[in-house]
Amino acid sequence: MQKTFLVIRQELINTFRRPSFLLFAFGIPVLAVLILGGVKLIQGRSTESSGTNISESTEYQLEAEGFVDHSGLIQTISEDLQDELLPYETEAQAKQALQAGEIAAYYVIPADYVVRGVVEYVYPDDKSYLSDGQQWVIKWTLNLNLLDGNLELADQIWNPIWHLETRSIAPEFQGVAVSVEDCSRPGIACESNELIRMMPSLLVAIFFIAFMSSSSMLFNSIGAEKENRTIELLMLSINPRQLLAGKTLALGIAGMVQTVVWLGAIYISFNLGGSTLSLPEGFNFPVEIVAWSLVFFIGGFALYASLMAGAGALVPKMKEAGIANFIAMFPLFFGYVFGLMAPLADATGSTFLVFLSIFPLTSPVVMIMRLTDGLVPPWQLLLSIGLLFITAYFALQTVAAMFHAQNLLSGQPFSVKRYLRALTGQA
Amino acid sequence: MKHLWQVAHYEYQRNVFKKSFILLLISVPVFITFSIGLGVFLESLEDNPLPVGYVDHAGVFASPLTTPEISSTWVAKNDESVAFIAYSSEDEAAAELNDGVIQVYYVLPADYSETRRVEQIYIEKPGENAERQFYDFMQINLLSSQPHEIAFRTAAGTDVTVRSLDGRRVIPSGGPTFGLLMPLFITMAFLFMILMSSGYTLSAVADEKENRTMEVLVTSISSTHLIAGKILGIVAIGLTLLFAWTLVIIIGILFARQLGVGWFTDLSMDWRAILATLAIAIPAYALTIALMTAIGAMVTTTQEGQSVSSIFFILHLAPLYISWSFINDPHSPLAVALSLCPFTALMTIGMRNLFTIVPTWQILVSMVVQIICALGAFWLAGRSLRLGMLRYGQRLTWRGLFGTPN
């Protein structure tokens, strides 16, 4: 036991002395919180001193643009747009006005517009062609003129729904209709704020990086000692299982500290970010997400650190680490891709994602996404945690069995077949 | 000269005829196929073919109407067409929703014309196709008194094609075509080649230092020929990868065209932008591999070299993280500066080509800067090999590299 503590102590000292770890674990999150705090402070002061709201001062200004109408459709221009949309007889005239700086861009409406519906938007070369500019001005004007200048009908067609009230009568709401737009917590239910919508993806990315970095530390630690032959000396005085336990616990603690700091930074940023991050009033990043995330981190780390340690035990040279890393971490990567993309595709509640959030090899990242997105039924949460910890336990047992002198001192090259055989206890 | 080709041939042979190279060769097509498959799979989750119900207390859908023309716009947008079912009461619609007959229903209250308030009721979030098509359905019915052609055009809306002032660049309303994205694809291909080649380049010298073959080699070949041969071999490996992937991509495009995938119908290229990208990419690639070789010769182990070389890759990718600023202002001083700097130029010009027409002088200056830096890097690689090839366990420092050898 004393030797295990010695290994833990030594690994912790090595890890916490490494500048790259300190920068990644503490530097980046602390810096992010400090920058956010600084911006908030400056914004607060400037709002106090000017007495105006920031959003009011950055009101969007329309630029004057021209149009050349070969279809003869445009007869009416809304009163409020008459200074912003100027007619030209020919394209040469519009081009001249553009080059003289009188207009910012111009449109060419072809003679067959009503049939084809295509309009050309001519930009000067110093503008980005992928920016939408103020295309809505010409679209609205064409819409108005297609309807013979009937402003009321044009407005109704332009925007047939002012208020769309969405309600769900799902069984979990006991059949009572519940308003679905929810910006009080992270998740895709908040359609009006992109940052809140994308928070599940953000958490998935952070957890994936946390798993990758902490599991890789264990892999590198074992691999490096194999490569520089320190393992041969270590084997003389310590049992391989004590060595594995010491390294896993120490790097688990380091990974945990790193994750707690990152989650703390996220919790502080999202709860105090407010207007700086354009978060609506009443938004709250629930502390339960942080708590459950830590549980999944422990289970996920135990599982993937074991798999990486197993790969590390079989790799004779760090040059072969790439393929070993890839094989061990592939299931997590698979979960990461789907967990990251699901909020973008509004598919967080699909059956496939529910399966991935329960399947132990993908649950450490996919369940984080679902927890951040919204309420997960308790049975799914408990089943996922149960399966994850059971799998992690068996993985630890299997890798511990692989940790013997024959594997650790072997110069045999790493192969997927050998790794899988070792994991299934056949080697 | 014969030795140079022998080194290049050996370097090529020892890396290409390996299982790991074959894996690498097929990894990119597999990755692309996986990404497309993932995109199609996630896209399919967004649509729902079940019908949409509505309860109309406002009389908007007195004689409900969908036209074949408006349905054809849904098909053009790859939307799965949904049917619309009218219900006389909310209870009736809710019962059908609970039975899974419809995916969602809308309620238009009696005061809709004044308030334009609509309720959307569902159990699980409806497909995006349902929301889009209900919107079109409302528009076409609100326009039922208009002539057919006008009603269709108003509901279908206007497509705005962006054209540059000189007419050289046309971007359709659906976004950039495959041809317009080609410079960016070339940039990504070269970055991938740099990433792949970096491993070979670092290990080219470090391996022979580690296993002491270097001592034998330097007795029969000059350091300049050795380094030039190794770089030639690595460039050939990179070109093999590029050629194989291009072939697979061309086959994929032809296959997609056969299947009628709209995005591949217009394959017209902006050759000026493609040539501009290549003019930057080739010297940028040469610069990076020469520097990697220099680092490989300076360090004592491959692993040490990998950590130093990752800086070059980060520099190459850095412009990606500020790409939003290029969209807003592709001619900003920052964009111009990054276009002229070694390492950042490739990605910056690759992206700017998509948003604007990069001035010719910037491309020429950038190309000259890259070539001068690449030549300097080749000199550095030769010198570092000469000075560092017989140092074991001792790193060649930058001072040692530029100072007088002792």
HADDOCK unambig.tbl for C-alpha pairs under 7 A between the chains (distance, minus, plus):
assign (segid A and resid 114 and name CA) (segid B and resid 153 and name CA) 6.20 0.50 0.50
assign (segid A and resid 117 and name CA) (segid B and resid 153 and name CA) 6.69 0.50 0.50
assign (segid A and resid 117 and name CA) (segid B and resid 157 and name CA) 6.99 0.50 0.50
assign (segid A and resid 117 and name CA) (segid B and resid 158 and name CA) 5.04 0.50 0.50
assign (segid A and resid 117 and name CA) (segid B and resid 159 and name CA) 6.02 0.50 0.50
assign (segid A and resid 118 and name CA) (segid B and resid 158 and name CA) 5.92 0.50 0.50
assign (segid A and resid 118 and name CA) (segid B and resid 159 and name CA) 4.78 0.50 0.50
assign (segid A and resid 118 and name CA) (segid B and resid 160 and name CA) 5.91 0.50 0.50
assign (segid A and resid 119 and name CA) (segid B and resid 159 and name CA) 6.21 0.50 0.50
assign (segid A and resid 119 and name CA) (segid B and resid 160 and name CA) 4.91 0.50 0.50
assign (segid A and resid 119 and name CA) (segid B and resid 161 and name CA) 6.09 0.50 0.50
assign (segid A and resid 120 and name CA) (segid B and resid 160 and name CA) 5.72 0.50 0.50
assign (segid A and resid 120 and name CA) (segid B and resid 161 and name CA) 4.77 0.50 0.50
assign (segid A and resid 120 and name CA) (segid B and resid 162 and name CA) 5.80 0.50 0.50
assign (segid A and resid 120 and name CA) (segid B and resid 163 and name CA) 6.55 0.50 0.50
assign (segid A and resid 121 and name CA) (segid B and resid 160 and name CA) 6.36 0.50 0.50
assign (segid A and resid 121 and name CA) (segid B and resid 161 and name CA) 5.88 0.50 0.50
assign (segid A and resid 121 and name CA) (segid B and resid 162 and name CA) 4.65 0.50 0.50
assign (segid A and resid 121 and name CA) (segid B and resid 163 and name CA) 5.93 0.50 0.50
assign (segid A and resid 122 and name CA) (segid B and resid 162 and name CA) 5.96 0.50 0.50
assign (segid A and resid 122 and name CA) (segid B and resid 163 and name CA) 4.87 0.50 0.50
assign (segid A and resid 122 and name CA) (segid B and resid 164 and name CA) 5.67 0.50 0.50
assign (segid A and resid 122 and name CA) (segid B and resid 165 and name CA) 5.85 0.50 0.50
assign (segid A and resid 123 and name CA) (segid B and resid 163 and name CA) 6.36 0.50 0.50
assign (segid A and resid 123 and name CA) (segid B and resid 164 and name CA) 5.31 0.50 0.50
assign (segid A and resid 123 and name CA) (segid B and resid 165 and name CA) 5.85 0.50 0.50
assign (segid A and resid 124 and name CA) (segid B and resid 164 and name CA) 6.34 0.50 0.50
assign (segid A and resid 124 and name CA) (segid B and resid 165 and name CA) 5.57 0.50 0.50
assign (segid A and resid 125 and name CA) (segid B and resid 164 and name CA) 6.23 0.50 0.50
assign (segid A and resid 125 and name CA) (segid B and resid 165 and name CA) 6.64 0.50 0.50
assign (segid A and resid 125 and name CA) (segid B and resid 356 and name CA) 6.40 0.50 0.50
assign (segid A and resid 125 and name CA) (segid B and resid 357 and name CA) 6.61 0.50 0.50
assign (segid A and resid 126 and name CA) (segid B and resid 331 and name CA) 6.30 0.50 0.50
assign (segid A and resid 127 and name CA) (segid B and resid 329 and name CA) 6.52 0.50 0.50
assign (segid A and resid 127 and name CA) (segid B and resid 330 and name CA) 6.90 0.50 0.50
assign (segid A and resid 127 and name CA) (segid B and resid 356 and name CA) 6.89 0.50 0.50
assign (segid A and resid 128 and name CA) (segid B and resid 327 and name CA) 5.66 0.50 0.50
assign (segid A and resid 128 and name CA) (segid B and resid 328 and name CA) 6.42 0.50 0.50
assign (segid A and resid 128 and name CA) (segid B and resid 329 and name CA) 6.40 0.50 0.50
assign (segid A and resid 128 and name CA) (segid B and resid 330 and name CA) 6.06 0.50 0.50
assign (segid A and resid 128 and name CA) (segid B and resid 355 and name CA) 4.83 0.50 0.50
assign (segid A and resid 128 and name CA) (segid B and resid 356 and name CA) 5.54 0.50 0.50
assign (segid A and resid 129 and name CA) (segid B and resid 162 and name CA) 6.61 0.50 0.50
assign (segid A and resid 129 and name CA) (segid B and resid 355 and name CA) 5.11 0.50 0.50
assign (segid A and resid 129 and name CA) (segid B and resid 356 and name CA) 6.05 0.50 0.50
assign (segid A and resid 130 and name CA) (segid B and resid 327 and name CA) 6.84 0.50 0.50
assign (segid A and resid 130 and name CA) (segid B and resid 355 and name CA) 5.80 0.50 0.50
assign (segid A and resid 131 and name CA) (segid B and resid 327 and name CA) 6.74 0.50 0.50
assign (segid A and resid 139 and name CA) (segid B and resid 158 and name CA) 6.26 0.50 0.50
assign (segid A and resid 143 and name CA) (segid B and resid 154 and name CA) 5.96 0.50 0.50
assign (segid A and resid 146 and name CA) (segid B and resid 150 and name CA) 6.37 0.50 0.50
assign (segid A and resid 146 and name CA) (segid B and resid 154 and name CA) 6.80 0.50 0.50
assign (segid A and resid 157 and name CA) (segid B and resid 139 and name CA) 5.73 0.50 0.50
assign (segid A and resid 160 and name CA) (segid B and resid 116 and name CA) 6.47 0.50 0.50
assign (segid A and resid 161 and name CA) (segid B and resid 116 and name CA) 5.09 0.50 0.50
assign (segid A and resid 161 and name CA) (segid B and resid 117 and name CA) 6.05 0.50 0.50
assign (segid A and resid 161 and name CA) (segid B and resid 118 and name CA) 6.53 0.50 0.50
assign (segid A and resid 162 and name CA) (segid B and resid 116 and name CA) 5.28 0.50 0.50
assign (segid A and resid 162 and name CA) (segid B and resid 117 and name CA) 5.93 0.50 0.50
assign (segid A and resid 163 and name CA) (segid B and resid 116 and name CA) 6.54 0.50 0.50
assign (segid A and resid 163 and name CA) (segid B and resid 117 and name CA) 4.68 0.50 0.50
assign (segid A and resid 163 and name CA) (segid B and resid 118 and name CA) 6.25 0.50 0.50
assign (segid A and resid 164 and name CA) (segid B and resid 117 and name CA) 6.08 0.50 0.50
assign (segid A and resid 164 and name CA) (segid B and resid 118 and name CA) 5.05 0.50 0.50
assign (segid A and resid 164 and name CA) (segid B and resid 119 and name CA) 5.69 0.50 0.50
assign (segid A and resid 164 and name CA) (segid B and resid 120 and name CA) 6.81 0.50 0.50
assign (segid A and resid 165 and name CA) (segid B and resid 118 and name CA) 6.27 0.50 0.50
assign (segid A and resid 165 and name CA) (segid B and resid 119 and name CA) 4.67 0.50 0.50
assign (segid A and resid 165 and name CA) (segid B and resid 120 and name CA) 5.96 0.50 0.50
assign (segid A and resid 166 and name CA) (segid B and resid 119 and name CA) 5.95 0.50 0.50
assign (segid A and resid 166 and name CA) (segid B and resid 120 and name CA) 4.70 0.50 0.50
assign (segid A and resid 166 and name CA) (segid B and resid 121 and name CA) 5.97 0.50 0.50
assign (segid A and resid 167 and name CA) (segid B and resid 120 and name CA) 6.17 0.50 0.50
assign (segid A and resid 167 and name CA) (segid B and resid 121 and name CA) 4.89 0.50 0.50
assign (segid A and resid 167 and name CA) (segid B and resid 122 and name CA) 6.54 0.50 0.50
assign (segid A and resid 168 and name CA) (segid B and resid 121 and name CA) 5.67 0.50 0.50
assign (segid A and resid 168 and name CA) (segid B and resid 122 and name CA) 5.00 0.50 0.50
assign (segid A and resid 168 and name CA) (segid B and resid 123 and name CA) 5.17 0.50 0.50
assign (segid A and resid 169 and name CA) (segid B and resid 122 and name CA) 6.17 0.50 0.50
assign (segid A and resid 169 and name CA) (segid B and resid 123 and name CA) 5.19 0.50 0.50
assign (segid A and resid 170 and name CA) (segid B and resid 123 and name CA) 4.43 0.50 0.50
assign (segid A and resid 170 and name CA) (segid B and resid 124 and name CA) 6.99 0.50 0.50
assign (segid A and resid 345 and name CA) (segid B and resid 42 and name CA) 5.92 0.50 0.50
assign (segid A and resid 345 and name CA) (segid B and resid 43 and name CA) 6.64 0.50 0.50
assign (segid A and resid 345 and name CA) (segid B and resid 46 and name CA) 6.43 0.50 0.50
assign (segid A and resid 346 and name CA) (segid B and resid 46 and name CA) 6.73 0.50 0.50
assign (segid A and resid 347 and name CA) (segid B and resid 45 and name CA) 6.38 0.50 0.50
assign (segid A and resid 347 and name CA) (segid B and resid 46 and name CA) 6.98 0.50 0.50
